[in-house]
Structures are given as structure tokens and as C-alpha cells.
Amino acid sequence: MIPLNKTDAAESGKPKETFPLTEILEKINIPCEDDRHGFTDSRKSDRIDKLLRNSPFRKLHDGRLTKIYAQKPETAMSGKNCIVVSSHIDTVYRNFYFREGKDVIIGTLDNSITNAVLIRLALKRRLPSNTILAFTGNEEKDSLGVDETVGYLAGIRSGVDAAISLDITDRGFRNHGYTIENYFIRKGEGRTFFSKKQFMRYLVRLLENRKVKTIHHVAAAPDDTWQFDEHDLNCFSFCLPSRSIAVHDDWMHDDIGVIVRRSALKEFEAGLLKLIRRLSGNE
């Protein structure tokens, strides 16, 4: 079990935080690479699996490039619709670190910071029973982990109502706790939205936040959502704003790291939970 925050409540005057994000981050902010055929190092996925043992989620599929978790066994998920929340675990950094500031967290956080938020929500036992967690690989190259995830769910006849891809972004750092980017809609049989704009407005309405920053895929950086779209699914990226420390074309992947605001992390977690619950029909 992850311990509670070590800060003494009597000294701080604040209640102890359950499942501190930084303690989760400390365990999983490590290398994770793949060779297109599978993960070449299982340490990160093994640590995620160990953390999730304290949650209601159990591994549904131990894939080569995806680790899929659910609160129900495969037999119970078969023939049922689900909400997929995907957070890629592959990395490109050479050296890993993070440190805490008063109002920020700094480090090599792509994409361990959203991995940690998703694990924390699972540990808090607040996610609907039809939520699928997918920790995928190969996002930094060809998003082959998405193909394996969708293929597995199709194989057990579990329909996907929506796929949410979690990542960090270089947009909205100053004024936003999250962004909605790369939103796509199902175009074939079972279509529920007539346009991408209609889908985006629906998501904004679910969040009850008129000031949410939305970014069309033409202006956004490509990510796993583009591959979910290849499978004709309603899908979008829910991103945590970050700011560069180094300034060059690939700053997000620089070993110097990025900065995220603590207040944004709080908004991001709350917004993600609201979206998952409302998309699943739990609210």
C-alpha cells in the first residue's frame, strides 16, 4: 500500500493526503522502451501492476505493447460497452528525475505524470465499473499500443463508447488546468455525433467549464488519439498543460524536463474524473 503523506498533520495543520501523487510518480518515473514488437524493459509496467493491486482494477490483458486493466473479468466485459482511458508509458528520455517546488512539479514528466494521475484515480476507487485503463507503448513512434488495445477489446466484443488519451501539452500553461485536443468522431455504423465540433461542445458541456481550451487536430501535436481515430472511434486527448525549461524544437523530450503547476494537476484530475463518470453514464 502506498503510505500517506509523511508530513505530520498536527504540524502542517492540513489533513494527510491519500495516495500522494508524488509518491506514485517516484515509483514510475523510470525508462520504458519498446522495439515495435513489445516492451524491452518491464520494470515500469511491473511497478504499475503492483500499485494497481491496491485498487479494484486487475489486469485484463498482458499484451506486448499494452497493459489493460478493468474492474470486471473478461467474461463480464464481453459484449458490454466501455470507456477507454489510455496513458502511454513509453519514454524517450535518457536521464530521469523530478522535484517538487512550492507550486510546481519539475521533471521528465512525459508521460509519467498522467500515468500517476490515472493510477491515483484507480486507487481512490472512484472510477465507474465500465472503465478500461490502457497503459500503452510505442506512442512516441507509431502508436502500435493503440492497435493492440482496440484489437483486444474487439476480440472480446467489448464496444468502445469513447477513448480518452492522456498526455502533457505545451498549450494553456498559464491559465488552464487541462486542454481537449485531437477530437475525432465515429463516422460509420453507430455514429452518435454529426461533426467534430458537436463532439467537442458536448465534452465542454460535460466539464461545465466554458473557458476550457480546445485545440483542433490541425493545430495540435499528433498523439495516440490519431490512431484511435483510424479505428473509427469517438476519441480525444485530455492533456495536462506544461511549460518548457529548455527552448528548442523538441523541448518536451529534453532531459532538462518540463514544469507543471500543482493547481493544474488538481483541475486535471477532477476534470478527468468528471469526464469519465459522465461519459460512462454514472452522473
Helices and strands as residue ranges (DSSP letters): H 9-12, H 21-28, H 43-52, E 58-62, E 66-70, H 74-77, E 81-87, E 98-100, E 104-107, H 112-123, E 131-136, H 144-155, E 159-169, E 179-184, H 196-207, E 213-215, H 224-230, E 235-241, E 243-244, G 251-253, E 258-261, H 262-279
